[in-house]
Amino acid sequence: MELFPFPSLLILLSSFLFLSVVVKIVRKMKIIDSNKKLPPGPWKLPFIGNLHQLVGSLPHRILRDLANQHGPLMHLQLGEISSIIVSSPEIAKDVLITHGRIFADRPYSIAANVISYDSTDILMAPYGNYWRQVRKICTVELLTAKRVQSFESIRQEEVSGLVKYISSNQGSPINLTKKIFSLTLGSHQEQHSVKYARTKTLTQ
């Protein structure tokens, strides 16, 4: 015996549940918007917000046009992320310098949290005593002139390897973006580290 003898009844119930969820989300978004004192911004759609207005090959020009309509301090809803767009040098100075400590914290992201080992690296760590200590260690131990000069031979070796690779593939298409990305982020060294770790595990 079928639970729903009439397929139209199942479709009707599914549509009703979907619409009720949409109405609930829209009402929740309106309540949140009414409680926040946000800068003006363009109209937005449920779920996607203003993402549909940024579609195009030149998003910086789209932001310029929107700023001309809504002012130098503008609110955009990018999906579930509420964003404030600053397009004035004076306001940018207030945000980044005058009130820099208030806006210095990083937004939480699950992906960044996983990649950065629970947000413990200098890039994604929240602003505070821990981040200041990590920055101090990097400045004193890693980024001094003497320490940077000590890695000059490694940088020359890596750049020389890239030049030789390009020269050896003359006349063939090269994914230069991938090679520069590998050179910058040390993927080459990372591959050697992974091979070394596997070899060490097998020999133990």
PASEBA-1860 file (N, C-alpha, C; in nm, 3 decimals):
! residues 204
1> MELFPFPS> 0.084/-0.120/0.000/0.000/0.000/0.000/0.087/0.125/0.000 ~ 0.061/0.213/-0.089/0.143/0.334/-0.099/0.102/0.433/0.008 ~ 0.203/0.505/0.059/0.177/0.604/0.162/0.099/0.722/0.106 ~ 0.136/0.767/-0.014/0.065/0.875/-0.082/0.007/0.820/-0.212 ~ -0.122/0.784/-0.211/-0.182/0.726/-0.332/-0.190/0.825/-0.445 ~ -0.192/0.953/-0.414/-0.203/1.053/-0.518/-0.074/1.132/-0.526 ~ 0.000/1.124/-0.637/0.127/1.196/-0.650/0.110/1.346/-0.634 ~ -0.006/1.399/-0.675/-0.028/1.542/-0.663/-0.029/1.587/-0.517
9> LLILLSSF> -0.074/1.501/-0.427/-0.075/1.534/-0.284/0.066/1.546/-0.230 ~ 0.154/1.455/-0.273/0.295/1.461/-0.231/0.362/1.588/-0.282 ~ 0.336/1.624/-0.406/0.393/1.747/-0.463/0.341/1.869/-0.389 ~ 0.212/1.867/-0.355/0.152/1.980/-0.284/0.214/1.997/-0.146 ~ 0.234/1.887/-0.074/0.294/1.894/0.059/0.439/1.941/0.051 ~ 0.513/1.890/-0.048/0.652/1.932/-0.064/0.661/2.081/-0.095 ~ 0.574/2.130/-0.183/0.574/2.272/-0.217/0.539/2.357/-0.096 ~ 0.442/2.310/-0.017/0.403/2.385/0.102/0.518/2.394/0.202
17> LFLSVVVK> 0.589/2.284/0.224/0.703/2.285/0.317/0.813/2.376/0.267 ~ 0.840/2.371/0.137/0.946/2.456/0.079/0.911/2.604/0.094 ~ 0.787/2.640/0.063/0.745/2.779/0.074/0.746/2.827/0.218 ~ 0.709/2.740/0.310/0.710/2.780/0.451/0.852/2.807/0.499 ~ 0.948/2.727/0.453/1.088/2.749/0.489/1.138/2.880/0.430 ~ 1.103/2.907/0.303/1.146/3.031/0.238/1.089/3.152/0.311 ~ 0.961/3.147/0.345/0.897/3.260/0.415/0.962/3.282/0.551 ~ 0.994/3.173/0.621/1.058/3.185/0.751/1.196/3.249/0.740
25> IVRKMKII> 1.273/3.211/0.637/1.406/3.267/0.619/1.398/3.414/0.582 ~ 1.305/3.449/0.493/1.289/3.589/0.452/1.250/3.675/0.571 ~ 1.157/3.628/0.653/1.117/3.704/0.772/1.233/3.722/0.868 ~ 1.314/3.616/0.882/1.430/3.625/0.971/1.530/3.727/0.919 ~ 1.552/3.729/0.788/1.644/3.825/0.729/1.594/3.968/0.748 ~ 1.463/3.989/0.737/1.407/4.123/0.755/1.423/4.169/0.899 ~ 1.405/4.075/0.994/1.421/4.110/1.135/1.565/4.148/1.165 ~ 1.660/4.072/1.109/1.802/4.102/1.129/1.837/4.236/1.069
33> DSNKKLPP> 1.789/4.262/0.947/1.818/4.389/0.881/1.760/4.507/0.958 ~ 1.641/4.488/1.018/1.578/4.599/1.091/1.651/4.629/1.220 ~ 1.722/4.529/1.277/1.793/4.550/1.403/1.932/4.606/1.383 ~ 1.986/4.601/1.264/2.121/4.648/1.236/2.116/4.785/1.170 ~ 2.208/4.870/1.210/2.222/5.000/1.147/2.330/4.987/1.039 ~ 2.288/4.945/0.924/2.381/4.919/0.814/2.380/5.036/0.716 ~ 2.491/5.056/0.644/2.494/5.160/0.541/2.396/5.126/0.429 ~ 2.362/5.223/0.346/2.271/5.194/0.233/2.337/5.101/0.132
41> GPWKLPFI> 2.254/5.034/0.055/2.305/4.944/-0.046/2.196/4.906/-0.144 ~ 2.233/4.836/-0.250/2.134/4.796/-0.351/2.039/4.689/-0.298 ~ 1.929/4.671/-0.368/1.832/4.569/-0.330/1.895/4.431/-0.343 ~ 1.849/4.338/-0.264/1.908/4.204/-0.264/1.799/4.097/-0.269 ~ 1.840/3.980/-0.314/1.751/3.866/-0.324/1.773/3.772/-0.206 ~ 1.672/3.692/-0.171/1.693/3.592/-0.065/1.801/3.492/-0.104 ~ 1.871/3.444/-0.006/1.976/3.343/-0.019/2.103/3.398/-0.083 ~ 2.096/3.454/-0.203/2.217/3.497/-0.273/2.252/3.643/-0.246
49> GNLHQLVG> 2.158/3.721/-0.193/2.186/3.861/-0.163/2.212/3.943/-0.287 ~ 2.334/4.002/-0.295/2.371/4.088/-0.408/2.468/4.021/-0.504 ~ 2.484/3.890/-0.495/2.579/3.821/-0.582/2.542/3.835/-0.729 ~ 2.412/3.838/-0.758/2.369/3.848/-0.898/2.408/3.981/-0.960 ~ 2.431/4.084/-0.877/2.468/4.216/-0.930/2.617/4.228/-0.956 ~ 2.696/4.131/-0.913/2.840/4.136/-0.933/2.886/4.044/-1.045 ~ 2.791/3.985/-1.117/2.827/3.896/-1.226/2.878/3.977/-1.343 ~ 2.996/3.942/-1.392/3.056/4.013/-1.503/3.206/4.000/-1.500
57> SLPHRILR> 3.270/4.042/-1.608/3.415/4.029/-1.619/3.489/4.143/-1.549 ~ 3.419/4.251/-1.514/3.483/4.367/-1.451/3.407/4.404/-1.323 ~ 3.421/4.323/-1.218/3.345/4.351/-1.095/3.386/4.481/-1.028 ~ 3.511/4.527/-1.048/3.552/4.653/-0.985/3.475/4.772/-1.044 ~ 3.440/4.763/-1.172/3.359/4.870/-1.231/3.215/4.862/-1.184 ~ 3.167/4.741/-1.160/3.032/4.726/-1.106/3.025/4.786/-0.966 ~ 3.128/4.762/-0.884/3.132/4.821/-0.751/3.142/4.973/-0.758 ~ 3.216/5.024/-0.857/3.226/5.169/-0.875/3.089/5.229/-0.906
65> DLANQHGP> 3.015/5.165/-0.997/2.883/5.216/-1.033/2.786/5.209/-0.916 ~ 2.795/5.100/-0.839/2.707/5.089/-0.722/2.740/5.194/-0.617 ~ 2.872/5.222/-0.602/2.913/5.325/-0.505/2.867/5.463/-0.548 ~ 2.864/5.488/-0.678/2.813/5.617/-0.726/2.664/5.634/-0.694 ~ 2.592/5.522/-0.686/2.448/5.529/-0.657/2.419/5.534/-0.507 ~ 2.498/5.458/-0.428/2.464/5.440/-0.286/2.563/5.506/-0.191 ~ 2.670/5.564/-0.241/2.761/5.635/-0.154/2.892/5.561/-0.132 ~ 2.992/5.627/-0.072/3.124/5.566/-0.052/3.127/5.457/0.053
73> LMHLQLGE> 3.024/5.450/0.137/3.013/5.343/0.237/2.885/5.266/0.207 ~ 2.901/5.143/0.161/2.789/5.069/0.103/2.784/4.929/0.162 ~ 2.663/4.878/0.179/2.642/4.743/0.233/2.602/4.648/0.121 ~ 2.671/4.535/0.114/2.637/4.429/0.020/2.621/4.297/0.095 ~ 2.521/4.220/0.056/2.500/4.088/0.113/2.548/3.984/0.013 ~ 2.664/3.924/0.038/2.723/3.826/-0.053/2.691/3.687/-0.001 ~ 2.576/3.635/-0.042/2.530/3.508/0.013/2.492/3.528/0.158 ~ 2.555/3.452/0.247/2.530/3.468/0.390/2.627/3.564/0.457
81> ISSIIVSS> 2.720/3.621/0.380/2.822/3.710/0.434/2.779/3.854/0.414 ~ 2.769/3.927/0.524/2.735/4.068/0.519/2.865/4.148/0.507 ~ 2.875/4.230/0.401/3.000/4.300/0.370/2.975/4.451/0.360 ~ 3.073/4.528/0.409/3.071/4.673/0.397/3.179/4.714/0.298 ~ 3.141/4.783/0.192/3.233/4.824/0.087/3.270/4.971/0.108 ~ 3.400/4.998/0.118/3.450/5.134/0.135/3.520/5.176/0.006 ~ 3.476/5.288/-0.052/3.534/5.335/-0.179/3.582/5.479/-0.169 ~ 3.603/5.527/-0.049/3.653/5.662/-0.028/3.785/5.658/0.045
89> PEIAKDVL> 3.888/5.728/0.000/4.018/5.728/0.070/4.007/5.778/0.213 ~ 3.923/5.876/0.237/3.908/5.930/0.372/3.848/5.827/0.466 ~ 3.742/5.760/0.422/3.679/5.658/0.507/3.772/5.538/0.523 ~ 3.844/5.501/0.415/3.939/5.391/0.425/4.048/5.420/0.528 ~ 4.091/5.545/0.536/4.191/5.583/0.636/4.134/5.569/0.776 ~ 4.008/5.608/0.794/3.945/5.592/0.925/3.935/5.446/0.965 ~ 3.901/5.361/0.868/3.883/5.219/0.897/4.016/5.150/0.923 ~ 4.117/5.177/0.841/4.243/5.103/0.846/4.345/5.162/0.943
97> ITHGRIFA> 4.336/5.292/0.972/4.438/5.357/1.055/4.378/5.409/1.185 ~ 4.283/5.501/1.172/4.227/5.564/1.293/4.160/5.462/1.384 ~ 4.077/5.376/1.327/4.007/5.272/1.404/4.055/5.134/1.361 ~ 4.184/5.121/1.332/4.238/4.996/1.280/4.222/4.879/1.375 ~ 4.236/4.901/1.503/4.227/4.790/1.599/4.087/4.730/1.605 ~ 3.986/4.812/1.582/3.849/4.761/1.587/3.823/4.666/1.470 ~ 3.879/4.699/1.353/3.854/4.620/1.232/3.969/4.524/1.199 ~ 4.062/4.504/1.292/4.181/4.423/1.262/4.154/4.273/1.271
105> DRPYSIAA> 4.046/4.233/1.334/4.020/4.090/1.351/3.980/4.026/1.220 ~ 4.006/3.896/1.208/3.974/3.822/1.085/3.837/3.756/1.098 ~ 3.761/3.752/0.991/3.632/3.682/0.997/3.653/3.532/1.005 ~ 3.566/3.464/1.078/3.579/3.320/1.095/3.536/3.248/0.968 ~ 3.616/3.150/0.928/3.585/3.068/0.811/3.626/2.925/0.841 ~ 3.536/2.831/0.811/3.566/2.690/0.839/3.686/2.643/0.756 ~ 3.688/2.681/0.627/3.798/2.639/0.539/3.931/2.696/0.588 ~ 3.932/2.826/0.620/4.055/2.887/0.669/4.096/2.829/0.803
113> NVISYDST> 4.000/2.793/0.885/4.029/2.734/1.015/4.097/2.598/1.000 ~ 4.055/2.521/0.900/4.115/2.389/0.877/4.254/2.403/0.816 ~ 4.267/2.490/0.716/4.395/2.506/0.647/4.502/2.565/0.739 ~ 4.463/2.657/0.826/4.559/2.728/0.910/4.573/2.667/1.049 ~ 4.542/2.536/1.062/4.561/2.464/1.188/4.488/2.533/1.303 ~ 4.358/2.541/1.289/4.271/2.602/1.389/4.303/2.749/1.408 ~ 4.334/2.817/1.297/4.362/2.962/1.295/4.475/3.001/1.389 ~ 4.584/2.924/1.384/4.699/2.953/1.470/4.816/3.013/1.395
121> DILMAPYG> 4.805/3.031/1.262/4.917/3.093/1.191/4.901/3.245/1.191 ~ 5.002/3.314/1.144/5.002/3.460/1.151/4.900/3.522/1.057 ~ 4.861/3.450/0.953/4.768/3.506/0.856/4.624/3.507/0.907 ~ 4.580/3.399/0.969/4.439/3.386/1.007/4.415/3.390/1.157 ~ 4.520/3.407/1.238/4.501/3.414/1.382/4.422/3.539/1.419 ~ 4.330/3.531/1.513/4.255/3.651/1.553/4.346/3.754/1.618 ~ 4.312/3.879/1.599/4.395/3.987/1.654/4.391/3.984/1.806 ~ 4.510/3.990/1.866/4.519/3.985/2.011/4.662/3.958/2.054
129> NYWRQVRK> 4.679/3.915/2.179/4.813/3.890/2.233/4.886/3.780/2.158 ~ 4.811/3.672/2.121/4.876/3.562/2.049/4.928/3.607/1.914 ~ 4.845/3.682/1.839/4.889/3.728/1.707/5.007/3.822/1.719 ~ 5.007/3.910/1.817/5.120/4.002/1.836/5.248/3.926/1.870 ~ 5.235/3.818/1.947/5.353/3.738/1.981/5.407/3.665/1.857 ~ 5.317/3.611/1.776/5.360/3.543/1.653/5.425/3.641/1.557 ~ 5.368/3.761/1.545/5.428/3.863/1.459/5.567/3.903/1.509 ~ 5.583/3.912/1.639/5.713/3.946/1.696/5.817/3.839/1.665
137> ICTVELLT> 5.775/3.712/1.676/5.867/3.602/1.645/5.908/3.607/1.498 ~ 5.812/3.631/1.409/5.843/3.638/1.266/5.936/3.755/1.236 ~ 5.911/3.869/1.300/5.993/3.987/1.273/6.135/3.970/1.325 ~ 6.149/3.912/1.444/6.280/3.902/1.507/6.359/3.782/1.454 ~ 6.290/3.667/1.432/6.361/3.544/1.399/6.365/3.512/1.250 ~ 6.266/3.557/1.173/6.256/3.513/1.034/6.277/3.624/0.932 ~ 6.237/3.745/0.963/6.235/3.852/0.863/6.342/3.958/0.884 ~ 6.443/3.930/0.963/6.554/4.024/0.975/6.636/4.022/0.847
145> AKRVQSFE> 6.711/4.131/0.825/6.791/4.141/0.702/6.892/4.027/0.692 ~ 6.954/3.992/0.804/7.053/3.885/0.803/6.989/3.751/0.769 ~ 6.871/3.724/0.827/6.804/3.597/0.801/6.756/3.589/0.657 ~ 6.704/3.698/0.603/6.659/3.698/0.464/6.776/3.676/0.369 ~ 6.889/3.738/0.395/7.008/3.721/0.311/7.062/3.579/0.317 ~ 7.041/3.510/0.430/7.092/3.374/0.444/7.021/3.276/0.350 ~ 6.900/3.311/0.304/6.827/3.224/0.211/6.844/3.267/0.066 ~ 6.939/3.355/0.040/6.956/3.406/-0.096/6.995/3.295/-0.193
153> SIRQEEVS> 7.082/3.203/-0.150/7.124/3.094/-0.238/7.006/3.004/-0.275 ~ 6.914/2.983/-0.181/6.797/2.899/-0.209/6.705/2.969/-0.309 ~ 6.686/3.099/-0.292/6.602/3.173/-0.386/6.663/3.172/-0.525 ~ 6.794/3.191/-0.534/6.860/3.187/-0.664/6.847/3.050/-0.729 ~ 6.858/2.945/-0.649/6.845/2.808/-0.702/6.705/2.782/-0.756 ~ 6.603/2.827/-0.682/6.466/2.804/-0.725/6.433/2.884/-0.851 ~ 6.475/3.010/-0.856/6.451/3.093/-0.975/6.526/3.038/-1.094 ~ 6.649/2.993/-1.072/6.727/2.934/-1.181/6.660/2.809/-1.235
161> GLVKYISS> 6.603/2.728/-1.144/6.531/2.608/-1.188/6.410/2.642/-1.272 ~ 6.339/2.751/-1.236/6.223/2.794/-1.313/6.265/2.842/-1.451 ~ 6.374/2.919/-1.458/6.423/2.969/-1.588/6.465/2.853/-1.676 ~ 6.533/2.754/-1.620/6.577/2.637/-1.698/6.456/2.558/-1.748 ~ 6.352/2.547/-1.665/6.232/2.475/-1.707/6.165/2.544/-1.825 ~ 6.155/2.677/-1.817/6.095/2.753/-1.927/6.178/2.740/-2.053 ~ 6.311/2.746/-2.038/6.401/2.735/-2.153/6.393/2.598/-2.217 ~ 6.381/2.493/-2.136/6.376/2.356/-2.190/6.244/2.326/-2.258
169> NQGSPINL> 6.140/2.404/-2.229/6.009/2.382/-2.291/5.978/2.491/-2.393 ~ 6.082/2.542/-2.455/6.063/2.647/-2.554/5.980/2.595/-2.673 ~ 5.879/2.672/-2.709/5.790/2.632/-2.818/5.670/2.551/-2.773 ~ 5.666/2.513/-2.646/5.553/2.436/-2.592/5.475/2.523/-2.493 ~ 5.346/2.499/-2.482/5.266/2.576/-2.385/5.308/2.544/-2.242 ~ 5.314/2.646/-2.158/5.359/2.632/-2.020/5.253/2.694/-1.929 ~ 5.221/2.622/-1.825/5.130/2.677/-1.723/5.215/2.761/-1.626 ~ 5.241/2.885/-1.667/5.329/2.971/-1.588/5.268/3.005/-1.452
177> TKKIFSLT> 5.138/3.016/-1.447/5.072/3.046/-1.319/5.099/2.935/-1.218 ~ 5.089/2.811/-1.262/5.113/2.698/-1.173/5.258/2.693/-1.127 ~ 5.352/2.722/-1.217/5.493/2.718/-1.182/5.529/2.830/-1.083 ~ 5.477/2.950/-1.107/5.505/3.061/-1.016/5.438/3.036/-0.880 ~ 5.319/2.979/-0.883/5.251/2.944/-0.758/5.333/2.843/-0.680 ~ 5.387/2.743/-0.751/5.471/2.643/-0.687/5.599/2.704/-0.632 ~ 5.658/2.797/-0.708/5.780/2.863/-0.664/5.755/2.950/-0.541 ~ 5.644/3.020/-0.541/5.616/3.115/-0.432/5.579/3.043/-0.303
185> LGSHQEQH> 5.494/2.940/-0.312/5.445/2.873/-0.193/5.526/2.752/-0.154 ~ 5.633/2.723/-0.228/5.723/2.616/-0.187/5.669/2.478/-0.207 ~ 5.583/2.459/-0.311/5.530/2.325/-0.336/5.642/2.227/-0.371 ~ 5.747/2.279/-0.435/5.858/2.194/-0.473/5.926/2.138/-0.348 ~ 5.951/2.227/-0.252/6.013/2.183/-0.129/5.919/2.092/-0.051 ~ 5.789/2.120/-0.060/5.692/2.039/0.012/5.689/1.897/-0.041 ~ 5.702/1.879/-0.174/5.705/1.746/-0.231/5.824/1.668/-0.179 ~ 5.942/1.736/-0.168/6.059/1.669/-0.113/6.037/1.631/0.033
193> SVKYARTK> 5.967/1.718/0.108/5.940/1.690/0.248/5.849/1.569/0.263 ~ 5.746/1.561/0.175/5.655/1.447/0.179/5.728/1.318/0.146 ~ 5.815/1.321/0.042/5.892/1.203/0.005/5.984/1.162/0.120 ~ 6.047/1.263/0.186/6.136/1.233/0.297/6.060/1.170/0.412 ~ 5.939/1.223/0.441/5.859/1.168/0.550/5.817/1.024/0.521 ~ 5.780/0.996/0.395/5.742/0.859/0.360/5.861/0.765/0.371 ~ 5.977/0.809/0.323/6.097/0.726/0.332/6.134/0.698/0.476 ~ 6.124/0.800/0.561/6.158/0.784/0.702/6.062/0.688/0.769
201> TLTQ> 5.932/0.693/0.731/5.834/0.602/0.790/5.861/0.458/0.750 ~ 5.901/0.437/0.624/5.927/0.301/0.576/6.053/0.242/0.637 ~ 6.148/0.326/0.670/6.276/0.276/0.722/6.273/0.256/0.873 ~ 6.168/0.303/0.937/6.161/0.285/1.084/6.111/0.146/1.122
END
